[in-house]
Amino acid sequence: MSNILDLTSENFQTILGEDSQNKLVIIEFYSPNSPESQQQAPLVSAIASEYPEHLLLARLNCEAQQTLAQQLAQQIGIQAIPALVIIKASAPVDMLSGPQTEAQIREALNKHLPSPDDLILEQAKQALINGEMDKAYNFAKQAYEINSENARIKLVFADISIKIQKLEDAKALLESIPMIEQDAYY
């Protein structure tokens, strides 16, 4: 199933209610006759396709769904199209009004989406759970290379290193974790 769909009066309750509890939802207010909308649409779709597990793009055609578009625009405060509204747990958390660059869209989303190192760390944890130590080690190493200051990454990387008998590496990682970050997992 794609994480890009059309927002309609039939599905908007589900998307804004249930779906926004599990994923970040972007409502893209657009008009097929607007050059700015036509220019921005491929950017938003491309970005959304990078986060199929974490992001849902709900495209609202303001001409075909006039009543719904007017109601939502009034509630949220949309003044111009194209517009992007970022919804988390059924509430708007950010809004971009007017045409946006790819960098502006990514900057707004980065505040609400997991970081690349967090995504890779999740893959490392899953591989660890599945007993795939080589995969777990490689994922943890990638996450550590992206963000060597993250204590959670260091802990998982150290845990995996212990399991594969790289004890010196594990010791160095554990020694680099500040006392304030030393929790029960530590």
DAKAUR-V89330 format. One record per pair of residues at least 6 apart in sequence whose C-alpha atoms are under 8 Angstrom apart, sorted by the first residue. I is the first residue (numbers start at 0). J is the second residue. D is the distance in whole Angstrom. If there is no record, write none. Layout:
# DAKAUR-V89330
((I	J	D) (I	J	D))
This chain:
# DAKAUR-V89330
((1	51	7) (2	47	7) (2	48	7) (2	51	6) (2	54	7) (2	55	5) (2	56	6) (3	44	7) (3	47	7) (3	48	8) (3	55	6) (3	56	5) (3	57	6) (3	58	7) (4	55	8) (4	56	6) (4	57	5) (4	58	6) (5	57	5) (5	58	5) (5	59	6) (5	60	8) (6	26	8) (6	57	5) (6	58	5) (6	59	5) (6	60	8) (7	59	7) (7	64	7) (7	67	7) (8	64	8) (8	67	6) (14	24	8) (14	57	8) (15	24	8) (15	86	7) (15	89	5) (16	88	7) (16	89	5) (17	89	8) (18	24	8) (19	86	6) (19	87	5) (19	88	5) (19	89	6) (20	87	7) (20	88	4) (20	89	7) (21	53	8) (21	88	8) (22	52	7) (22	53	5) (22	54	5) (22	55	6) (22	87	7) (23	53	6) (23	54	5) (23	55	6) (23	85	7) (23	86	6) (23	87	5) (23	88	8) (23	111	7) (23	112	7) (24	54	6) (24	55	5) (24	56	6) (24	57	7) (24	85	6) (24	86	5) (24	87	6) (25	54	8) (25	55	6) (25	56	5) (25	57	6) (25	83	6) (25	84	6) (25	85	5) (25	86	6) (26	56	6) (26	57	5) (26	58	6) (26	59	7) (26	83	6) (26	84	5) (26	85	6) (26	86	8) (27	56	7) (27	57	6) (27	58	5) (27	59	6) (27	81	7) (27	82	6) (27	83	5) (27	84	7) (28	58	6) (28	59	5) (28	60	6) (28	61	6) (28	68	8) (28	80	6) (28	81	5) (28	82	5) (28	83	6) (29	36	5) (29	58	7) (29	59	6) (29	60	5) (29	61	6) (29	80	6) (29	81	5) (29	82	7) (30	36	6) (30	37	8) (30	60	6) (30	61	6) (30	62	6) (30	80	7) (30	81	7) (31	37	7) (31	60	7) (31	62	8) (35	81	7) (35	98	6) (36	80	7) (36	81	5) (36	98	7) (39	81	8) (39	98	7) (39	99	7) (39	100	8) (42	101	6) (43	101	8) (43	104	8) (44	56	7) (46	105	8) (47	54	6) (47	55	7) (47	56	6) (53	112	7) (59	68	7) (60	68	8) (61	67	8) (61	68	5) (61	69	8) (72	78	7) (75	91	8) (77	96	7) (78	96	7) (79	96	6) (79	97	6) (80	96	7) (80	97	6) (80	98	8) (81	96	7) (81	97	5) (81	98	6) (82	94	7) (82	95	6) (82	96	4) (82	97	5) (82	98	7) (83	94	6) (83	95	5) (83	96	6) (84	91	7) (84	92	8) (84	93	6) (84	94	4) (84	95	6) (85	91	6) (85	92	6) (85	93	5) (85	94	6) (85	108	8) (86	92	6) (86	93	7) (93	107	7) (95	104	8) (115	142	8) (115	145	8) (116	141	8) (116	142	5) (116	143	8) (116	145	6) (116	146	7) (117	142	7) (119	138	6) (119	139	7) (119	141	7) (119	142	6) (120	138	7) (120	139	6) (120	142	6) (120	152	7) (120	155	8) (122	135	7) (122	138	6) (123	134	7) (123	135	4) (123	136	7) (123	137	8) (123	138	5) (123	139	5) (123	155	8) (124	135	7) (124	155	7) (125	135	8) (126	132	7) (126	134	6) (126	135	5) (127	134	8) (127	135	5) (127	159	7) (132	159	7) (132	162	8) (132	163	7) (135	159	7) (136	156	7) (136	159	6) (136	160	7) (139	152	7) (139	155	7) (139	156	5) (140	156	7) (142	152	7) (143	149	8) (143	152	6) (143	153	7) (143	156	8) (146	152	8) (147	153	7) (150	176	6) (150	180	6) (153	172	6) (153	173	7) (153	176	7) (154	172	7) (154	173	7) (154	184	8) (154	185	7) (156	169	7) (156	172	8) (157	168	7) (157	169	4) (157	170	7) (157	172	6) (157	173	7) (158	169	7) (160	166	6) (160	168	7) (160	169	5) (161	169	6) (173	185	8))
